[in-house]
Amino acid sequence: MYAITIPEPGGPEALVWAEVPDPVPSEGEVLVEVAAAAVNRADVLQRQGFYNPPPGASPYPGLECSGRIAALGPGVSGWSVGDEVCALLSGGGYAEKVAVPIGQLLPVPDGVDLAAAAALPEVVCTVWSNVFMISHLRPGETLLVHGGASGIGTMAIQLGKAIGAKIAVTAGGPDKLARCAELGADILIDYREQDFVDEVLKATDGVGADVILDIMGAKYLERNVRALAVNGRLAVIGLQGGAKGELNLGALLTKRAAVTATSLRGRPAAEKAAIVAAVREHVWPLIADGRVRPVVDRTLPLSDAAEGHRVLEASTHVGKVLLTA
């Protein structure tokens, strides 16, 4: 088969379309013939040499894909060759075939075409695990989503809205904010022109955000704590603004607030399977009835993954960039 390889870390040109051995499904795995894969920030970090795959994972980038089951490994039941699926991966999505543990496999939701389904697994699992399983967002609470126009952001807006939360977002410029509003965002903050702490406090009559989903890390840490409500929960899922910051524990104590930081890729298989099962139970029905949908900015050939990375790094997209095999 062919896959996107990274012979040496570097810029987008470091991604090389090359012939590689076919994967073989192990016990409890299926072989998926890839229809599409999505581009994520983690793929960019891997290409740059900063985020190696966990031990035993495919060396090729790609944390989510969609396709059809081509073969069943030993001990697999409940799935059949030919089933249309999408999958959460530890790596290997940028390829014509990938082996997937059945605990990380999902059926393509009703009403979603096969390619677009590749935009779902990683973002839905990230948002559901952090905003709902860890931070326990409830109806009537306020959720602040940083990077509202990103793949994660567009999904967080929809899921928060679907359960009856008030949604605040930060994004760069009126066009991206308009797209966030179309998805259901209530409070629109242009981070280039406005201070998100002031805007959130103003919009909530000084209460603040009950849950904050943060992709920036250190750069936003102090302001995120100020923007939290009493009993607020800050979920850090990205470090685009740095990894080391100063945390005022006194402010956390006063607000009885919590800060969590998680990643998805390196979690044990059992934890991933539990998240995937929760997503299938709680989110797939929302997608089937049209309340939540994948947001796809553009689709490119898998062999042109470099262009997908350029788009992501330029931050000109809204939602997900897909690569079709």
Disulfide bonds with the S-S distance in Angstrom:
none
